[in-house]
Amino acid sequence: MPELPEVETIVRGLRPLAGGRIVAIETLDDRLALDDEGLVGSHLVDVQRRGKYIVLQLTGGRSLIVHLRMSGRLVLSCCDEELPYVRLRIVLERGTISFVNPRRLGTVETVTGPFPHELGVDPLSEGFTPEALELLLHSTQRPIKPALTDQRRLAGLGNIYAAEALWRAGIAPGRRAHRVGRRRIRGLHGSIVDVLNEAIRHSGTSFGVSISDYRDAHGEDGAFRAWLAVYGKAGEPCQRCGTLIARCTQAGRSTYWCPQCQR
């Protein structure tokens, strides 16, 4: 699933379309159940990210809120360009946004008014301080990695970057969140912020294994895979100590860590 760096990369790629007028909306998948009445003729005011959501802000106080889920992506395209698995096209004066959704799991909703979903603090916002992270972790007895990827607590951090941040901070993913001390939480806070910003600079992470893999708004791969330390590297030596990277399942997702470096 695209996480904060991938979604932020797409948002930045779409933002140059802001100010353009919507001239047509083509819904190609009834499963989207999109209420597009009155959207044609409105203007795209801004493109923002809220956690893992992409928010297309329109005039009149309305927004299109996109959740990419496992395999969706928004791509800038020409109206006559043949892209596979396009489920929605938003045609603007300045370009066309195509919603590529191979598994049909991604969603688009029309909203009037405030953002409707419950999300925690954004890890790249001013509100994400070491003290905020300490409060978040010490309020739960869950293992730390599932606690970090709970979107109601921390909006945008997902499986890949939680694993990478915990490795950088030297914290085992199975350690109970409320038992992590203040000094280690400060280190983890810095690791989370650093790994997310580094991934954004490299346009996110692509694995290049299928049509469902992440691409940016221009259809290009993210390059951060080359900087991953543990994610997807089970059985390979830890680049810090040489111990073989381990894998387990937490909350239904694969977790990777170094049994020697992370305690």
C-alpha positions as CSV (number, residue, x, y, z in Angstrom):
1,M,0.0,0.0,0.0
2,P,1.3,3.5,-0.8
3,E,2.4,5.1,2.5
4,L,3.0,8.8,3.4
5,P,6.1,9.3,1.1
6,E,4.4,7.8,-1.9
7,V,1.2,9.8,-1.3
8,E,3.1,13.0,-0.7
9,T,5.1,12.4,-3.9
10,I,1.9,12.0,-5.9
11,V,0.3,15.1,-4.3
12,R,3.4,17.2,-5.3
13,G,3.2,15.9,-8.8
14,L,-0.5,16.9,-9.1
15,R,-0.3,20.2,-7.5
16,P,0.7,22.1,-10.6
17,L,-2.9,21.5,-11.9
18,A,-4.3,23.7,-9.2
19,G,-6.3,26.6,-10.5
20,G,-7.6,24.6,-13.5
21,R,-11.2,24.1,-14.3
22,I,-12.8,20.6,-14.5
23,V,-14.2,20.2,-18.0
24,A,-15.2,16.5,-17.7
25,I,-15.4,13.6,-15.3
26,E,-15.5,10.0,-16.7
27,T,-16.4,7.3,-14.2
28,L,-15.4,4.0,-15.7
29,D,-16.1,1.8,-12.7
30,D,-19.5,1.6,-11.0
31,R,-17.9,0.3,-7.9
32,L,-16.6,3.8,-7.2
33,A,-20.2,5.1,-6.7
34,L,-18.9,8.7,-7.2
35,D,-21.3,11.6,-6.7
36,D,-20.0,13.8,-9.5
37,E,-23.1,16.0,-9.9
38,G,-22.1,19.6,-10.2
39,L,-18.4,19.0,-10.2
40,V,-17.9,19.8,-13.9
41,G,-17.2,23.6,-14.2
42,S,-15.7,23.8,-10.7
43,H,-12.0,24.6,-10.2
44,L,-9.3,22.6,-8.5
45,V,-8.2,24.9,-5.7
46,D,-5.4,22.7,-4.2
47,V,-4.1,19.2,-3.8
48,Q,-3.3,18.1,-0.3
49,R,-2.4,15.0,1.7
50,R,-4.1,13.9,4.9
51,G,-2.4,10.8,6.2
52,K,-2.6,8.4,3.3
53,Y,-5.5,10.2,1.6
54,I,-5.2,12.6,-1.4
55,V,-7.6,15.5,-1.1
56,L,-8.5,17.4,-4.3
57,Q,-10.0,20.6,-3.0
58,L,-12.6,22.2,-5.3
59,T,-14.4,25.5,-5.4
60,G,-17.7,25.6,-3.5
61,G,-16.3,23.8,-0.4
62,R,-16.3,20.4,-2.0
63,S,-13.5,17.9,-2.2
64,L,-12.7,14.6,-3.9
65,I,-11.0,12.4,-1.4
66,V,-8.9,9.5,-2.8
67,H,-7.6,6.5,-0.9
68,L,-5.2,4.5,-3.0
69,R,-5.4,1.3,-0.9
70,M,-3.2,-1.6,-2.1
71,S,-2.7,-0.8,-5.7
72,G,-4.3,2.5,-6.8
73,R,-2.4,5.5,-8.1
74,L,-3.2,8.9,-9.7
75,V,-1.4,9.6,-12.9
76,L,-1.1,12.7,-15.1
77,S,-2.1,11.6,-18.6
78,C,-3.2,12.8,-22.0
79,C,-6.9,12.4,-22.7
80,D,-6.2,9.9,-25.6
81,E,-3.5,8.0,-23.7
82,E,-4.3,4.3,-23.2
83,L,-3.5,3.4,-19.6
84,P,-4.5,0.0,-18.3
85,Y,-7.0,-0.2,-15.3
86,V,-8.2,3.4,-15.5
87,R,-11.4,3.6,-13.4
88,L,-11.8,7.4,-13.4
89,R,-10.6,10.4,-15.4
90,I,-10.8,14.0,-14.2
91,V,-10.2,16.2,-17.2
92,L,-9.0,19.7,-16.4
93,E,-8.0,22.6,-18.6
94,R,-4.4,22.0,-17.6
95,G,-4.3,18.2,-17.9
96,T,-6.0,14.9,-17.0
97,I,-5.8,13.0,-13.8
98,S,-6.4,9.3,-14.3
99,F,-7.2,7.0,-11.4
100,V,-5.4,3.7,-12.1
101,N,-6.9,1.1,-9.8
102,P,-5.9,-2.5,-10.9
103,R,-7.5,-4.4,-7.9
104,R,-10.5,-2.0,-7.7
105,L,-9.8,-1.5,-4.0
106,G,-9.0,2.2,-4.1
107,T,-11.8,4.7,-3.3
108,V,-13.0,8.1,-4.4
109,E,-15.6,10.1,-2.4
110,T,-17.2,13.5,-2.8
111,V,-17.3,15.5,0.4
112,T,-18.7,18.8,1.3
113,G,-17.2,20.4,4.4
114,P,-14.5,19.1,6.7
115,F,-12.4,16.1,6.2
116,P,-14.6,13.2,7.3
117,H,-12.1,10.5,8.5
118,E,-10.6,10.1,12.0
119,L,-6.8,10.4,11.8
120,G,-4.0,10.8,14.3
121,V,-1.2,13.3,14.2
122,D,0.8,13.6,11.0
123,P,4.4,12.6,11.5
124,L,5.6,15.5,9.4
125,S,3.5,18.1,11.1
126,E,4.5,20.5,13.9
127,G,2.3,18.6,16.2
128,F,4.5,15.5,16.0
129,T,6.9,16.1,18.8
130,P,8.9,13.6,20.9
131,E,6.4,14.4,23.7
132,A,3.4,13.6,21.4
133,L,5.0,10.3,20.4
134,E,5.7,9.4,24.0
135,L,2.0,10.0,24.9
136,L,0.9,8.0,21.9
137,L,3.1,5.0,22.8
138,H,2.6,5.1,26.6
139,S,-1.2,5.0,26.1
140,T,-1.2,1.4,24.7
141,Q,0.2,-2.0,25.6
142,R,0.3,-3.1,22.0
143,P,3.6,-4.1,20.4
144,I,5.2,-0.9,19.1
145,K,5.1,-1.6,15.4
146,P,1.3,-2.1,15.2
147,A,0.9,0.9,17.5
148,L,2.9,3.1,15.1
149,T,0.9,2.0,12.1
150,D,-2.5,2.6,13.7
151,Q,-3.8,5.5,11.5
152,R,-6.0,6.8,14.4
153,R,-2.8,7.4,16.3
154,L,-0.2,8.3,13.6
155,A,-1.5,9.2,10.2
156,G,0.5,8.1,7.2
157,L,3.1,5.9,8.7
158,G,2.8,2.4,7.3
159,N,4.5,-1.0,7.2
160,I,7.6,-0.2,5.3
161,Y,8.7,3.0,7.0
162,A,7.7,1.8,10.5
163,A,10.1,-1.1,10.1
164,E,12.8,1.1,8.8
165,A,12.4,3.7,11.6
166,L,12.5,1.0,14.3
167,W,15.7,-0.5,12.8
168,R,17.3,3.0,12.8
169,A,16.3,3.5,16.4
170,G,17.4,0.0,17.5
171,I,13.9,-1.0,18.8
172,A,12.5,-4.4,18.4
173,P,9.0,-4.4,16.6
174,G,7.6,-6.7,19.3
175,R,8.5,-4.5,22.3
176,R,5.5,-3.3,24.1
177,A,4.9,0.4,23.3
178,H,4.3,1.5,26.9
179,R,7.7,0.0,28.0
180,V,9.9,2.1,25.7
181,G,11.8,4.8,27.6
182,R,11.9,8.5,26.9
183,R,15.5,8.5,25.5
184,R,14.7,5.8,23.0
185,I,11.4,7.5,22.1
186,R,13.4,10.6,21.2
187,G,15.6,8.5,19.0
188,L,12.6,6.9,17.4
189,H,11.0,10.3,16.7
190,G,14.0,11.4,14.8
191,S,14.2,8.2,12.9
192,I,10.6,8.4,11.8
193,V,11.0,12.0,10.6
194,D,14.3,11.3,8.8
195,V,13.2,8.1,7.0
196,L,10.0,9.7,5.8
197,N,11.8,12.9,4.5
198,E,14.5,10.8,2.8
199,A,11.9,8.6,1.1
200,I,10.1,11.7,-0.2
201,R,13.3,13.0,-1.6
202,H,13.7,9.7,-3.5
203,S,10.0,9.8,-4.6
204,G,9.0,6.8,-2.4
205,T,9.5,3.1,-2.8
206,S,8.7,0.9,-5.8
207,F,9.5,-2.8,-6.0
208,G,8.8,-3.2,-9.7
209,V,7.1,-6.6,-9.5
210,S,3.6,-6.0,-11.0
211,I,1.2,-3.6,-12.5
212,S,-0.1,-3.0,-9.0
213,D,3.2,-1.5,-7.9
214,Y,3.5,2.2,-6.9
215,R,4.3,4.8,-9.5
216,D,4.4,8.6,-9.1
217,A,2.1,11.1,-10.9
218,H,4.3,10.8,-14.0
219,G,4.3,7.0,-14.0
220,E,7.9,6.8,-12.7
221,D,9.2,4.4,-10.0
222,G,10.2,5.6,-6.6
223,A,13.9,5.1,-5.9
224,F,14.0,4.6,-2.1
225,R,14.2,0.8,-2.4
226,A,18.0,1.1,-2.7
227,W,18.1,2.7,0.8
228,L,15.9,0.1,2.6
229,A,17.8,-1.5,5.5
230,V,15.4,-4.2,6.6
231,Y,12.1,-4.2,4.7
232,G,11.8,-7.2,2.4
233,K,15.3,-8.4,3.3
234,A,14.6,-11.5,5.3
235,G,17.7,-13.8,5.4
236,E,20.1,-11.0,4.2
237,P,22.8,-9.7,6.6
238,C,22.1,-6.6,8.6
239,Q,24.1,-3.8,7.1
240,R,24.9,-2.6,10.7
241,C,26.0,-5.9,12.4
242,G,25.8,-8.7,9.9
243,T,23.1,-10.7,11.7
244,L,20.5,-12.2,9.3
245,I,17.3,-10.1,9.0
246,A,14.3,-11.9,10.5
247,R,10.7,-11.8,9.4
248,C,7.4,-12.4,11.3
249,T,3.8,-11.4,11.0
250,Q,2.2,-8.6,13.1
251,A,-1.4,-7.5,12.7
252,G,-1.6,-9.4,9.4
253,R,1.5,-7.7,7.9
254,S,5.1,-8.8,7.4
255,T,7.6,-7.3,9.8
256,Y,11.3,-7.3,9.3
257,W,14.0,-6.6,11.9
258,C,17.5,-7.4,13.1
259,P,17.4,-9.6,16.2
260,Q,20.8,-8.4,17.3
261,C,20.5,-4.6,16.7
262,Q,16.9,-4.2,17.8
263,R,16.0,-4.9,21.4
